[in-house]
């Protein structure tokens, strides 16, 4: 009997505690993690976090802008255009509108859609 208890305590308890704990982040913490992932070059993780934020609130400026930038980096111009337009529409400041317009202009330029006089 003791042998079974010792086995359980020795081998099974560490396995049970080795499972990862669930962590809940606030939207602000998720935005911070998204930006940190982007700056660290972990673009797939940044996009995944942006997508999660957009599921929560499609009118959140920062993940829309992040998705536009990520799509532009991947030469996915349709997606970049979609998110840049949405970022511009939901922007709450002139600086945000400028940044969204810049991504849109860069997207159009890279597609060769340039207008001149």
Residue pairs with C-beta under 8 A, 6 or more apart in sequence:
25 33
27 53
27 56
27 57
27 60
30 49
30 52
30 53
31 53
31 62
31 63
33 49
34 46
34 49
34 50
34 53
34 62
34 63
34 66
35 46
35 62
35 66
37 43
37 45
37 46
37 49
38 46
38 66
38 69
38 70
43 70
43 73
46 66
46 70
47 66
47 67
47 70
49 63
50 62
50 63
50 64
50 66
50 67
50 70
51 63
51 67
53 60
53 62
53 63
54 60
54 63
54 64
54 67
58 64
58 86
59 90
60 90
61 87
61 90
61 91
61 92
61 96
64 83
64 84
64 86
64 87
64 90
64 100
65 83
65 84
65 87
65 96
65 99
65 100
65 103
67 79
67 83
68 79
68 80
68 82
68 83
68 84
68 87
68 100
68 103
68 104
68 107
69 80
69 103
71 77
71 79
71 80
71 82
71 83
72 80
72 84
72 103
72 106
72 107
72 110
75 110
77 107
77 110
77 111
80 103
80 104
80 107
81 104
81 107
81 108
84 100
84 101
84 103
84 104
84 107
85 100
85 104
87 96
87 99
87 100
87 103
88 97
88 100
88 101
88 104
91 97
91 99
91 100
108 114
